[in-house]
Amino acid sequence: MDMKPPAPRRRAGRRLGLWLVVALVAIGAGHAALWNLMAARLEEGLATWTALRRAQGWRVEHAAPLRGGWPLAATLTLDRVRIEGAGATIPGGIGLSGERMVLRVRLPRLDRLEIDLPGQGRLRVGGAELPFAADRLLALVPLEQGTVPSAAELFAERLRVGTPAGGVALGSGRLAVQGSASATEAEPALSLSLVAEALDLPLAQAGGAAAAFGRRIDTLSADLALSGPLPAGRLPAERAGAWRDGGGTLEVRSLSLRWGPVGAAAAATIALDEALQPMGAGTLRLSGAAQALDALAEAGLVGRRAAGTARAVLPLLSRIPADGGPPEVEVPATLEDRTLAIARIPVLRLPGWEWPGPPGPR
């Protein structure tokens, strides 16, 4: 018996299959066109940025960009990257070099640029050279037509940095920056949010605070806002003085720390004094205060008389949190004439901040 479907049904099935093939080909062609457009715009943006920086006196070098990332992203891979900026703001200038840099735009976030720095690199700030390497070092920058990006985020995992004092290691971290060029005096011109975990200090600092609390800072987070507007100027000291004279402040909205026996949370407002040194006032909430005093005194960072005085008043200031836990101490903190005082007791003398001067002759 002939079990073939009727001819009209067979023709309809063939037409449906043909239309599916045509649709898939059209979708594939459209996706290929979109990917090529994304890659072309990446190349155009890189060329424009490079031309602008070079016109400003920057040095920008890299190997020929290689396209990639299909099908869900468009990437440009740049080998042997070297970027050096002029030293108008930072004497000696700034520089970044690395084995590789990957620029990436992903679907569907075509309004965001990813800047990936795999492998080893080197950051130069003035005369300081800071080699670094990370398992993941990624910056996210919004793509804003015709203007400099006003925000950025930086993510790091297992970041290792060489410093003059020794190696620094970071388990994971996130830094978010938000700027406003049109900020008024009462508005933040720059906001920063920082979260860091498993921060290992240089071994060379073993005679300092690391000797008291251990080399590793378990967690560190901060939320900062710099009042604006930020003044122009050739030298950092000139800009800092103009910022101070204009009523500029750094608001520490929140700062929390877990370091060895110490848990700390703080909020403060900081400005610059006549000598362009930090000054300010705020509140500090501590857990493990007694252990911290003992450790600081043992490390020689706090005088034993000052530590003994502070320990005598700790029971009067301590309280048990409403949700339980170890006793906490909440006290006022001030920074004046480079001296940090907690509950009006001087506990730490800070070194003077030296603002960079004009660059010397080459």
For each residue, the residues with C-beta under 8 A, 3 or more apart:
1:
2:
3:
4: 10
5: 9 10 13
6: 9 10
7: 10 11
8: 11 12
9: 5 6 12 13
10: 4 5 6 7 13 14
11: 7 8 14 15
12: 8 9 15 16
13: 5 9 10 16 17
14: 10 11 17 18
15: 11 12 18 19
16: 12 13 19 20
17: 13 14 20 21
18: 14 15 21 22
19: 15 16 22 23
20: 16 17 23 24
21: 17 18 24 25
22: 18 19 25 26
23: 19 20 26 27
24: 20 21 27 28
25: 21 22 28 29
26: 22 23 29 30
27: 23 24 30 31
28: 24 25 31 32
29: 25 26 32 33
30: 26 27 33 34
31: 27 28 34 35 71
32: 28 29 35 36
33: 29 30 36 37
34: 30 31 37 38
35: 31 32 38 39 70 71 74
36: 32 33 39 40
37: 33 34 40 41
38: 34 35 41 42 74 105 110
39: 35 36 42 43 67 69 74 75 76
40: 36 37 43 44
41: 37 38 44 45 105
42: 38 39 45 46 74 75 76 103 105
43: 39 40 46 47 65 67 76
44: 40 41 47 48
45: 41 42 48 49 113 143
46: 42 43 49 50 65 76 103
47: 43 44 50 51
48: 44 45 51 52
49: 45 46 52 53
50: 46 47 53 54 60
51: 47 48 54 55
52: 48 49 55 56
53: 49 50 56 58 60 83 85
54: 50 51 57 58 59 60
55: 51 52
56: 52 53 86
57: 54 86
58: 53 54 83 84 85 86
59: 54 82 83 84
60: 50 53 54 82 83 84
61: 80 81 82 83
62: 65 78 79 80 81 82 101
63: 78 79 80
64:
65: 43 46 62 76 77 78 103
66: 76 77
67: 39 43 74 75 76
68: 75 76 77
69: 39 72 73 74 75 104
70: 35 73 74
71: 31 35
72: 69 106 107
73: 69 70 104 105 106 107
74: 35 38 39 42 67 69 70 104 105
75: 39 42 67 68 69 102 103 104 105
76: 39 42 43 46 65 66 67 68 102 103 104
77: 65 66 68 100 101 102
78: 62 63 65 81 100 101 102 103
79: 62 63 99 100
80: 61 62 63 99
81: 61 62 78 96 97 98 99 100 101
82: 59 60 61 62 95 96 97
83: 53 58 59 60 61 95 96 97
84: 58 59 60 93 94 95 96 124
85: 53 58 90 93 94 95
86: 56 57 58 93
87: 90 91 92 93 94 126 359
88: 234
89: 236 239
90: 85 87 93 94 125 126 236 356
91: 87 126 235 236 356 357 358 359
92: 87 124 125 126 127 356 359
93: 84 85 86 87 90 124 126
94: 84 85 87 90 123 124 125 126
95: 82 83 84 85 122 123 124
96: 81 82 83 84 121 122 123 124
97: 81 82 83 121 122 124
98: 81 101 117 119 120 121 122
99: 79 80 81 118 119 120 121
100: 77 78 79 81 117 118 119
101: 62 77 78 81 98 115 116 117
102: 75 76 77 78 114 115 116 117 118
103: 42 46 65 75 76 78 113 114 115 116
104: 69 73 74 75 76 113 114 115 116
105: 38 41 42 73 74 75 109 110 112 113 114 143
106: 72 73 109 112 114
107: 72 73 110
108:
109: 105 106 112
110: 38 105 107 143
111: 142 143
112: 105 106 109 140 141 142 143
113: 45 103 104 105 140 141 142 143
114: 102 103 104 105 106 138 139 140
115: 101 102 103 104 138 139 140 141
116: 101 102 103 104 137 138
117: 98 100 101 102 121 134 137 138 139
118: 99 100 102 137
119: 98 99 100 133
120: 98 99 131 132 133
121: 96 97 98 99 117 131 132 133 137
122: 95 96 97 98 129 130 131 132
123: 94 95 96 129 130 131 132
124: 84 92 93 94 95 96 97 128 129 130
125: 90 92 94 128 130
126: 87 90 91 92 93 94 356
127: 92
128: 124 125 163 164
129: 122 123 124
130: 122 123 124 125 161 162 163
131: 120 121 122 123 161 162
132: 120 121 122 123 137 159 160 161 162
133: 119 120 121 159 160
134: 117 137 156 157 158 159 160
135: 157 158
136: 155 156 157 158
137: 116 117 118 121 132 134 154 155 156 157 159
138: 114 115 116 117 154 155 156
139: 114 115 117 152 153 154 155
140: 112 113 114 115 152 153 154 155
141: 112 113 115 149 151 152
142: 111 112 113 149 150 151
143: 45 105 110 111 112 113 149
144: 147 148 149 150
145:
146:
147: 144 150
148: 144
149: 141 142 143 144 152
150: 142 144 147 178 179 180 181
151: 141 142 176 177 178 179
152: 139 140 141 149 176 177
153: 139 140 174 175 176 177
154: 137 138 139 140 173 174 175 176 177
155: 136 137 138 139 140 173 174
156: 134 136 137 138 159 170 172 173 174
157: 134 135 136 137 171 172
158: 134 135 136 169 170 171 172
159: 132 133 134 137 156 169 170 173
160: 132 133 134 167 168 169 170
161: 130 131 132 167 168 169 170
162: 130 131 132 166 167 168
163: 128 130 166 167 168 202
164: 128
165: 202 204 205
166: 162 163 202 203 204 205
167: 160 161 162 163 200 202 203
168: 160 161 162 163 199 200 201 202
169: 158 159 160 161 198 199 200
170: 156 158 159 160 161 173 196 197 198 199 200
171: 157 158 197 198 199
172: 156 157 158 196 197 198
173: 154 155 156 159 170 194 195 196 197 199
174: 153 154 155 156 193 194 195
175: 153 154 192 193 194
176: 151 152 153 154 192 193 194
177: 151 152 153 154 190 191 192
178: 150 151 188 190 191 192
179: 150 151 189 190 191
180: 150 183 187 188 189 190 228
181: 150 189 229
182: 229
183: 180 187 188 189 227 228 229
184: 187 228 229
185: 227 228 229 246 247
186: 227
187: 180 183 184 227 228
188: 178 180 183 191 225 226 227 228 251
189: 179 180 181 183 226 227 228 229 230
190: 177 178 179 180 225 226 228 230
191: 177 178 179 188 223 224 225 226
192: 175 176 177 178 222 223 224 225 226
193: 174 175 176 222 223 224
194: 173 174 175 176 220 221 222 223 224
195: 173 174 219 220 221
196: 170 172 173 199 217 219 220 221
197: 170 171 172 173 218 219 220
198: 169 170 171 172 216 217 218
199: 168 169 170 171 173 196 216 217 220
200: 167 168 169 170 215 216 217
201: 168 205 209 210 215 216 217
202: 163 165 166 167 168 205 210
203: 166 167 206 215
204: 165 166
205: 165 166 201 202 208 209 210 211 215
206: 203 210 211 215
207: 211 299
208: 205 211 212 299 301
209: 201 205 212 213 296 299 301
210: 201 202 205 206 213 214 215
211: 205 206 207 208 299
212: 208 209 260 292 295 296 298 299 301
213: 209 210 259 260 261 262 292 295
214: 210 259 260
215: 200 201 203 205 206 210
216: 198 199 200 201 259
217: 196 198 199 200 201 220 257 258 259
218: 197 198 258 259
219: 195 196 197 256 257 258
220: 194 195 196 197 199 217 256 257 258
221: 194 195 196 254 255 256
222: 192 193 194 252 254 255 256
223: 191 192 193 194 252 253 254 255
224: 191 192 193 194 250 251 252 253
225: 188 190 191 192 250 251 253
226: 188 189 190 191 192 230 248 249 250 251
227: 183 185 186 187 188 189 247 248 249 250 251
228: 180 183 184 185 187 188 189 190 248
229: 181 182 183 184 185 189 246
230: 189 190 226 239 243 248
231: 239 242 243 246
232: 239
233: 236 238 239 242
234: 88 238 358
235: 91 238 239 355 356 357 358
236: 89 90 91 233 239 240 355 356
237: 240 241 276 355 356 357
238: 233 234 235 241 242
239: 89 230 231 232 233 235 236 242 243
240: 236 237 243 244 272 276 355
241: 237 238 244 245 272 276
242: 231 233 238 239 245 246
243: 230 231 239 240 246 248 272
244: 240 241 248 271 272 276
245: 241 242
246: 185 229 231 242 243
247: 185 227
248: 226 227 228 230 243 244 271 272
249: 226 227 269 270 271
250: 224 225 226 227 269 270 271 280
251: 188 224 225 226 227 268 269 270
252: 222 223 224 255 266 267 268 269 270 282
253: 223 224 225 267
254: 221 222 223 265 266 267
255: 221 222 223 252 264 265 266 267 268
256: 219 220 221 222 263 264 265 266
257: 217 219 220 262 263 264 265
258: 217 218 219 220 262 263 264
259: 213 214 216 217 218 262 264
260: 212 213 214 295
261: 213 288 291 292 295
262: 213 257 258 259 286 287 288 289 291 292
263: 256 257 258 286 287 288 326
264: 255 256 257 258 259 284 285 286 287
265: 254 255 256 257 284 285
266: 252 254 255 256 282 283 284 285 333
267: 252 253 254 255 282 283
268: 251 252 255 280 281 282 283 333 335
269: 249 250 251 252 280 281 282
270: 249 250 251 252 278 279 280 335
271: 244 248 249 250 278 279 280
272: 240 241 243 244 248 276 277 278 279
273: 276 277 278 279 336 337
274:
275: 352
276: 237 240 241 244 272 273 353 355
277: 272 273 337 338 352 353
278: 270 271 272 273 335 338 350 353
279: 270 271 272 273 335 336 337
280: 250 268 269 270 271 334 335
281: 268 269 332 333 334 335
282: 252 266 267 268 269 332 333
283: 266 267 268 330 331 332 333
284: 264 265 266 330 331 332 333 342
285: 264 265 266 328 329 330
286: 262 263 264 289 292 328 329 330 331
287: 262 263 264 325 326 327 328 329
288: 261 262 263 291 292 326
289: 262 286 292 293 314 318 329
290: 293 294 311 314
291: 261 262 288 294 295
292: 212 213 261 262 286 288 289 295 296
293: 289 290 296 297 302 307 310 311 314
294: 290 291 297 298 307
295: 212 213 260 261 291 292 298 299
296: 209 212 292 293 299 301 302 307 347
297: 293 294 300 301 302 303 304 307
298: 212 294 295
299: 207 208 209 211 212 295 296
300: 297
301: 208 209 212 296 297 348
302: 293 296 297 306 307 347 348
303: 297 306 307
304: 297 307 308
305: 308 309
306: 302 303 309 310 345 346 347
307: 293 294 296 297 302 303 304 310 311
308: 304 305 311 312
309: 305 306 312 313 345
310: 293 306 307 313 314 342 343 345 347
311: 290 293 307 308 314
312: 308 309
313: 309 310 316 317 343
314: 289 290 293 310 311 317 318 329
315: 318
316: 313
317: 313 314 329 330 331 343
318: 289 314 315 327 328 329
319: 327 328 329 330
320: 324 325 327 328
321: 324 325 328
322:
323:
324: 320 321
325: 287 320 321 328
326: 263 287 288
327: 287 318 319 320
328: 285 286 287 318 319 320 321 325
329: 285 286 287 289 314 317 318 319
330: 283 284 285 286 317 319
331: 283 284 286 317 342 343
332: 281 282 283 284 342 343 344
333: 266 268 281 282 283 284 340 341 342
334: 280 281 340 341 344
335: 268 270 278 279 280 281 338 339 340 341 350
336: 273 279 339 341
337: 273 277 279
338: 277 278 335 349 350 351 352
339: 335 336 346 348 349 350
340: 333 334 335 346 347 348 349 350
341: 333 334 335 336 344 345 346 347
342: 284 310 331 332 333 345 347
343: 310 313 317 331 332
344: 332 334 341
345: 306 309 310 341 342
346: 306 339 340 341 349
347: 296 302 306 310 340 341 342
348: 301 302 339 340
349: 338 339 340 346
350: 278 335 338 339 340
351: 338
352: 275 277 338
353: 276 277 278
354:
355: 235 236 237 240 276
356: 90 91 92 126 235 236 237
357: 91 235 237
358: 91 234 235
359: 87 91 92 362
360:
361:
362: 359
